[in-house]
Amino acid sequence: MRDWAHEVELRVQFIRDVLAQAGAAGVVFGNSGGKDCALVGMLCKLACDNTVGVIMPCNSARNYTSDKSDALTLAQQCGIDTREVELSDTRVQLLAAIGELPPAAVNNLAPRLRMTTLYAIAAAENLLVAGTSNRSERHMGYFTKWGDGTCDFNPIADLTVAEVYACLRHLNAPAQIIVKAPSAGLFEGQTDEAEMGVSYASIDALLLTGSTNEHDAAIIDRAHRATAHKRQPPVMYEGE
């Protein structure tokens, strides 16, 4: 079992070291009201007072209601500087400019618009963008390439979902963030586990113990292999 007090100390120092090496003035992250961004926000605020959380509603109604409320609760509890950038109109305009797209491509627009927003703020204010993908999501490839999978540093990349929750409880994160079903909030009624077809408990079991039931193991292996490109840097031609 992890010593969470020690883990927090290590991650806070990691963030401070990354900022110092980059000569950055602070951190910016997407505050969606979910578990991962909550933990990243709390760790970053412990490491650096100049931590900016950006709420970026985009199309989904829950972005404007429960997600926003939970994001604001986190920010208030931790004293995180909060901004809101409304992206729904931008998404509509982009779709109109591009034309008809398949559902998967449409769903990927919001994470990429959000990352564009974070990097614009980061460039303007000499901040680094903090990533919020956990180990379980990354193993499954359950993130958008050049969207929420993009960052300058990630202080929770080694943590499974169960471990994210354990660390959140250690830090006394808002209860409503801990108990709600994990969701990317891309469309109404969406949940991570329903979309992946497997539970985080099963993914975590495979990652931590090397074993889960045969049915789930097949789903996890298939997803991991199919999304390998997401976890690799761009393929570069190096000449003859």
Secondary structure, DSSP 4 states (H G I P E B T S, - for coil): ---HHHHHHHHHHHHHHHHHHHT--EEEEE--SSHHHHHHHHHHHHH-S-EEEEE---S-GGGTTHHHHHHHHHHHHHT-EEEE---HHHHHHHHHHH----HHHHHTHHHHHHHHHHHHHHHHHTEEEBP---HHHHHHT-S-TTTTT--SB-TTTT--HHHHHHHHHHTT--HHHHHSPP---SSTT--HHHHHTS-HHHHHHHHHHS---HHHHHHHHHHHHHTGGGGSPPP-----
